[in-house]
Each structure stands twice: as C-alpha cells, then as structure tokens.
C-alpha cells in the first residue's frame, strides 16, 4: 500500500462527540510535535470552551469565527458573511503548508446552508498542502465531503442528557 502523506477525517451524524473526537486528535497531534490549527465555523468569539482553553495553553493556533447558532442569529446575512470569511481563513491554512493538522469544526453547516459551495470546500481540501491532515466535523456531511475523506465516522445518538432536560455541562459539552 502506498504511503499517504496526509489524511482527511470526517466526523458527522446527530450523536455527541464529533468535535470532542477532533479535539482528541488535536491533543494527539500536538503531543507528536505537530503544528495544529483550528477554525470554528459556528461558535462565536464569546464562547469560553474547555478545548479553547487547552489549545491556548498548548500554543495551538485557534480561530473562532462564527456567529453562534443560526436560530439565535439577528442577521443571517452577517452570519453567512462570517462563515465565508471563516472558509477563507481555513482555505489559506490548508494551502499554506504550515500545519500538520487543521481541524475544521462545524464546517458541514456552511455547506448545508449554502454559504460556501461544496465544490469550493472539496477543492480546498483536495488542494491542501501535502503534509496537512484535516479533520472536519458537523452534522449531515455532504456526500462530496464523505467522498473526499479517507475516514468517515457517523456519531449516532442513542440517548442524550438534553432530552431529559439536562442542559449543557461545562467540562462535558464545552
């Protein structure tokens, strides 16, 4: 089997753990001496997440460029513009060759909502620097993202605390 210089991983589905898995890879890559970068497409700059605190501590490049959940948006045009800007940042990171790992957290949503054409995203991933591994997260991954990936995992919800009225818990969800 030929050696693959880098891989693309997609974590999708309606179950919990897509981003958590990606941030596990972030820690693993960092521990191996990799230069790691993260772009978040939905979460906004005011989010105080545990994974961001860890990344800051480790010196990992991190961009939180979203506008929050779409159902909370006061201006969907602004939300879409922020998503397109996040893709520009991510695309540049993929092409630059300065990272061994780029995590594109919640990327699938910008495709699902039509804010960035899937063809542009696939071209950016295919055209990435040779050594740059990629992890994509988010529900409902487009078939073209599944096709470009080397590994795809679908998280399936069996049961979730939220369904029982238990809100997101610091240290578990964020």
C-alpha positions as a Markdown table, in Angstrom:
| # | Residue | x | y | z |
|---|---|---|---|---|
| 1 | Unk | 0.0 | 0.0 | 0.0 |
| 2 | Unk | 1.3 | 3.5 | -0.9 |
| 3 | Unk | 2.1 | 5.9 | 1.9 |
| 4 | Unk | -0.5 | 8.7 | 2.1 |
| 5 | Unk | 1.2 | 12.0 | 3.0 |
| 6 | Unk | -1.9 | 13.1 | 4.9 |
| 7 | Unk | -5.5 | 12.1 | 5.6 |
| 8 | Unk | -8.9 | 13.6 | 5.8 |
| 9 | Unk | -11.2 | 12.6 | 8.6 |
| 10 | Unk | -14.9 | 13.5 | 8.7 |
| 11 | Unk | -16.9 | 13.2 | 12.0 |
| 12 | Unk | -20.6 | 13.5 | 11.2 |
| 13 | Unk | -24.0 | 12.4 | 12.5 |
| 14 | Unk | -26.5 | 13.5 | 15.1 |
| 15 | Unk | -24.8 | 12.0 | 18.1 |
| 16 | Unk | -22.5 | 13.7 | 20.6 |
| 17 | Unk | -18.7 | 13.5 | 20.1 |
| 18 | Unk | -17.9 | 14.9 | 16.7 |
| 19 | Unk | -15.9 | 17.9 | 18.0 |
| 20 | Unk | -14.7 | 16.1 | 21.1 |
| 21 | Unk | -13.1 | 13.4 | 18.9 |
| 22 | Unk | -11.5 | 16.1 | 16.7 |
| 23 | Unk | -10.0 | 17.8 | 19.8 |
| 24 | Unk | -8.7 | 14.4 | 20.9 |
| 25 | Unk | -6.8 | 14.3 | 17.6 |
| 26 | Unk | -5.7 | 17.8 | 18.3 |
| 27 | Unk | -4.1 | 16.8 | 21.5 |
| 28 | Unk | -2.6 | 13.7 | 20.0 |
| 29 | Unk | -1.1 | 15.6 | 17.1 |
| 30 | Unk | 0.3 | 18.3 | 19.4 |
| 31 | Unk | 1.9 | 15.6 | 21.6 |
| 32 | Unk | 3.6 | 14.3 | 18.5 |
| 33 | Unk | 5.1 | 17.7 | 17.8 |
| 34 | Unk | 2.7 | 18.7 | 15.1 |
| 35 | Unk | 1.7 | 22.3 | 14.4 |
| 36 | Unk | -2.0 | 22.3 | 14.8 |
| 37 | Unk | -4.6 | 24.9 | 13.7 |
| 38 | Unk | -8.4 | 25.1 | 14.4 |
| 39 | Unk | -11.1 | 27.0 | 12.6 |
| 40 | Unk | -14.6 | 27.1 | 14.2 |
| 41 | Unk | -17.4 | 27.9 | 11.8 |
| 42 | Unk | -20.4 | 28.3 | 14.1 |
| 43 | Unk | -19.2 | 29.1 | 17.6 |
| 44 | Unk | -18.7 | 32.8 | 18.2 |
| 45 | Unk | -15.8 | 34.7 | 19.8 |
| 46 | Unk | -17.6 | 34.9 | 23.2 |
| 47 | Unk | -17.7 | 31.2 | 23.7 |
| 48 | Unk | -15.5 | 30.0 | 26.7 |
| 49 | Unk | -14.9 | 26.4 | 25.9 |
| 50 | Unk | -12.5 | 24.0 | 27.6 |
| 51 | Unk | -11.0 | 22.9 | 24.4 |
| 52 | Unk | -10.1 | 26.5 | 23.6 |
| 53 | Unk | -8.5 | 27.0 | 27.0 |
| 54 | Unk | -6.5 | 23.8 | 26.4 |
| 55 | Unk | -5.4 | 25.0 | 22.9 |
| 56 | Unk | -4.3 | 28.4 | 24.3 |
| 57 | Unk | -2.3 | 26.6 | 27.0 |
| 58 | Unk | -0.6 | 24.4 | 24.3 |
| 59 | Unk | 0.0 | 27.3 | 21.9 |
| 60 | Unk | -2.3 | 25.9 | 19.2 |
| 61 | Unk | -3.5 | 28.4 | 16.6 |
| 62 | Unk | -7.2 | 28.9 | 17.1 |
| 63 | Unk | -9.8 | 30.9 | 15.1 |
| 64 | Unk | -13.4 | 31.2 | 16.5 |
| 65 | Unk | -15.0 | 32.9 | 13.5 |
| 66 | Unk | -18.7 | 32.0 | 13.7 |
| 67 | Unk | -21.7 | 34.0 | 14.7 |
| 68 | Unk | -23.3 | 31.4 | 17.1 |
| 69 | Unk | -26.2 | 29.1 | 16.4 |
| 70 | Unk | -28.3 | 30.2 | 13.3 |
| 71 | Unk | -31.5 | 30.1 | 15.2 |
| 72 | Unk | -30.1 | 32.8 | 17.5 |
| 73 | Unk | -28.9 | 35.0 | 14.7 |
| 74 | Unk | -30.3 | 38.5 | 14.4 |
| 75 | Unk | -28.8 | 38.9 | 10.9 |
| 76 | Unk | -28.4 | 35.7 | 8.7 |
| 77 | Unk | -26.6 | 37.7 | 6.0 |
| 78 | Unk | -24.0 | 38.7 | 8.6 |
| 79 | Unk | -23.8 | 35.1 | 9.8 |
| 80 | Unk | -23.3 | 33.9 | 6.2 |
| 81 | Unk | -20.6 | 36.5 | 5.7 |
| 82 | Unk | -18.7 | 35.4 | 8.8 |
| 83 | Unk | -18.9 | 31.8 | 7.6 |
| 84 | Unk | -17.5 | 32.7 | 4.2 |
| 85 | Unk | -14.7 | 34.6 | 5.9 |
| 86 | Unk | -14.0 | 31.6 | 8.1 |
| 87 | Unk | -13.7 | 29.5 | 5.0 |
| 88 | Unk | -11.2 | 32.0 | 3.5 |
| 89 | Unk | -9.1 | 31.6 | 6.7 |
| 90 | Unk | -9.4 | 27.8 | 6.6 |
| 91 | Unk | -8.6 | 27.6 | 2.9 |
| 92 | Unk | -5.5 | 29.6 | 3.4 |
| 93 | Unk | -4.4 | 27.4 | 6.3 |
| 94 | Unk | -5.0 | 24.3 | 4.2 |
| 95 | Unk | -2.9 | 25.6 | 1.3 |
| 96 | Unk | 0.0 | 27.2 | 3.3 |
| 97 | Unk | 1.7 | 24.0 | 4.4 |
| 98 | Unk | 2.4 | 25.4 | 7.9 |
| 99 | Unk | 0.2 | 22.9 | 9.7 |
| 100 | Unk | 0.4 | 19.2 | 10.2 |
| 101 | Unk | -3.3 | 19.2 | 11.3 |
| 102 | Unk | -6.1 | 21.6 | 10.6 |
| 103 | Unk | -9.4 | 21.0 | 12.4 |
| 104 | Unk | -12.5 | 22.5 | 10.6 |
| 105 | Unk | -15.0 | 22.4 | 13.4 |
| 106 | Unk | -18.6 | 22.5 | 12.3 |
| 107 | Unk | -17.6 | 23.1 | 8.6 |
| 108 | Unk | -20.5 | 20.9 | 7.3 |
| 109 | Unk | -23.0 | 23.6 | 8.2 |
| 110 | Unk | -21.6 | 26.3 | 5.9 |
| 111 | Unk | -22.1 | 23.8 | 3.0 |
| 112 | Unk | -25.6 | 22.7 | 4.2 |
| 113 | Unk | -26.8 | 26.3 | 4.5 |
| 114 | Unk | -25.3 | 27.1 | 1.0 |
| 115 | Unk | -22.9 | 29.8 | 2.3 |
| 116 | Unk | -19.9 | 28.2 | 0.6 |
| 117 | Unk | -20.3 | 25.9 | -2.4 |
| 118 | Unk | -19.4 | 22.3 | -1.6 |
| 119 | Unk | -17.2 | 22.3 | -4.7 |
| 120 | Unk | -15.0 | 25.1 | -3.2 |
| 121 | Unk | -14.7 | 23.2 | 0.1 |
| 122 | Unk | -13.7 | 20.0 | -1.7 |
| 123 | Unk | -11.2 | 21.8 | -3.9 |
| 124 | Unk | -9.7 | 23.4 | -0.8 |
| 125 | Unk | -9.3 | 20.1 | 0.9 |
| 126 | Unk | -8.0 | 18.3 | -2.2 |
| 127 | Unk | -5.6 | 21.1 | -2.8 |
| 128 | Unk | -4.2 | 21.2 | 0.7 |
| 129 | Unk | -0.5 | 21.1 | 1.4 |
| 130 | Unk | 0.8 | 17.6 | 1.1 |
| 131 | Unk | 1.5 | 17.1 | 4.9 |
| 132 | Unk | -1.6 | 18.8 | 6.2 |
| 133 | Unk | -4.1 | 16.3 | 7.8 |
| 134 | Unk | -7.7 | 17.5 | 8.1 |
| 135 | Unk | -10.5 | 16.8 | 10.5 |
| 136 | Unk | -14.0 | 18.0 | 9.5 |
| 137 | Unk | -16.9 | 18.0 | 12.0 |
| 138 | Unk | -20.6 | 18.7 | 11.8 |
| 139 | Unk | -23.9 | 17.0 | 11.1 |
| 140 | Unk | -25.2 | 16.0 | 7.7 |
| 141 | Unk | -21.9 | 15.9 | 5.9 |
| 142 | Unk | -22.4 | 16.4 | 2.2 |
| 143 | Unk | -21.8 | 13.3 | 0.1 |
| 144 | Unk | -18.9 | 15.2 | -1.6 |
| 145 | Unk | -17.2 | 15.6 | 1.8 |
| 146 | Unk | -17.7 | 12.0 | 2.5 |
| 147 | Unk | -16.2 | 11.1 | -0.8 |
| 148 | Unk | -13.0 | 13.3 | -0.3 |
| 149 | Unk | -12.5 | 11.8 | 3.2 |
| 150 | Unk | -10.2 | 8.9 | 3.9 |
| 151 | Unk | -12.1 | 8.1 | 7.2 |
| 152 | Unk | -15.7 | 8.9 | 8.0 |
| 153 | Unk | -17.4 | 8.3 | 11.3 |
| 154 | Unk | -21.0 | 8.8 | 11.9 |
| 155 | Unk | -22.0 | 9.5 | 15.5 |
| 156 | Unk | -25.5 | 8.2 | 16.2 |
| 157 | Unk | -27.5 | 9.4 | 19.2 |
| 158 | Unk | -28.9 | 6.6 | 21.3 |
| 159 | Unk | -29.7 | 8.8 | 24.3 |
| 160 | Unk | -28.7 | 12.4 | 25.3 |
| 161 | Unk | -29.0 | 14.1 | 28.7 |
| 162 | Unk | -30.5 | 17.2 | 26.9 |
| 163 | Unk | -33.6 | 15.1 | 26.1 |
| 164 | Unk | -34.1 | 14.6 | 29.8 |
| 165 | Unk | -33.9 | 18.4 | 30.5 |
| 166 | Unk | -30.2 | 18.4 | 31.5 |
| 167 | Unk | -28.5 | 21.4 | 30.0 |
| 168 | Unk | -25.0 | 21.5 | 28.5 |
| 169 | Unk | -22.4 | 20.9 | 31.2 |
| 170 | Unk | -19.1 | 22.6 | 31.5 |
| 171 | Unk | -16.3 | 20.0 | 31.1 |
| 172 | Unk | -18.6 | 17.6 | 29.2 |
| 173 | Unk | -20.1 | 19.6 | 26.3 |
| 174 | Unk | -17.8 | 22.7 | 26.4 |
